[in-house]
Amino acid sequence: MEQINGSVQMEHMLLYTFLEVSSDCRFREQLPSLQSLGTVPVANVCLYDDDVELQTDGNRSGHLQNGELVFDPAVNEEVVRIIAAQLAEIGDQFDKEIKARVVNDLVQHFLNENLSGEEITRHMSAAVEGLARAIPSDVEQEKAMLVLAMLLTKKIANTMPSLLHRVFSATVNYISQQLHNYIVRMLRE
């Protein structure tokens, strides 16, 4: 995987921490291998202002100061840990909503090496959206979708640990594309 840019660093760290603090994570000893995907310390996570424009290629324009990205010093590892732990608790409550068939279908898609990253992300998105419809309405829709995506990652890796890197990358891409602004708001609160 290419070096992670500022627009997915916080998604990467949030998902990693979610998996690290989750209950029933049978691949916990493999989590450090995700560090090789380019996780950066949370203190260096770049938060984008609302006025940062989205480019036509889907990337956000970056803020550069003296040739370097400007980072929000208010985001730290402890904030991410607290949020990830809260999301993991919600994930434990949602766990029963995810049927084995949904997980097994996604496992099959991830095993199909002919599928592009975009196709995998579309399958993940469809699964999350389908599951989100069954979640009680007292949970904010974006939060439910974030938790479900991370929970699916855990369940897929629990089913087939060899898929950890591929499912982790696909989930980070999905979260970055669909829920980036929500995560920025959540980390700023």
C-alpha positions, 0 to 999 in steps of 0.5 A, a space after each residue: 500500500 502506498 504511503 498514507 496521506 493526511 486524508 486517511 491517517 485519522 481513519 487508519 488510526 481510529 480503525 486500528 485503535 478500535 480493533 485494538 480495544 475491541 472484545 473478541 478480537 482473535 487476531 490481536 497478535 497480528 495487529 502490529 503488522 498493520 503498522 507497516 501500512 503506514 500508521 502515524 502517531 495520532 498527534 500528527 493526524 491532519 484535520 481539515 477545516 470545513 473550508 478545505 475544498 474537495 478536489 475533482 479527484 476526490 482528495 482534499 486540498 492540503 494546508 501547507 505551511 513552510 512546505 509541511 502539512 498543518 496538523 491539529 495539535 488538539 487531536 491526540 492518542 488519548 482522544 482517539 482511544 476514548 472514541 475507539 473504546 466508545 465505538 467498540 462498546 457500541 459494536 458489541 451491542 450491534 454484533 448480534 445484528 450481523 448475520 454470518 451470511 453477510 460476513 461470509 459473503 464479504 470474506 468471499 469478495 475479499 478472497 477474490 483477488 480479481 476484484 479491484 479495491 473500488 469493487 471491494 469498497 462498493 461491496 463493503 459499502 452495500 453491506 454497511 448500508 444494508 446493516 444500518 437499516 436494521 440498527 435502532 433509530 436512536 443511534 446517529 446514522 453516521 455513527 452506526 455506519 462507522 461502527 458497522 464498518 469497523 465491526 465488519 472488519 473485525 468479524 472478517 479478520 476473525 473469520 479469516 485472519 489472512 485477510 486482515 491487511 486487505 480488509 483493513 485497507 478497504 475499510 479505511 478507504 470506505 471510511 475515508 470516502 464516506 465518513 471523513 467529515 463525521 470523524 473530523 467533527 467527532 474528534 473535535 468535540 
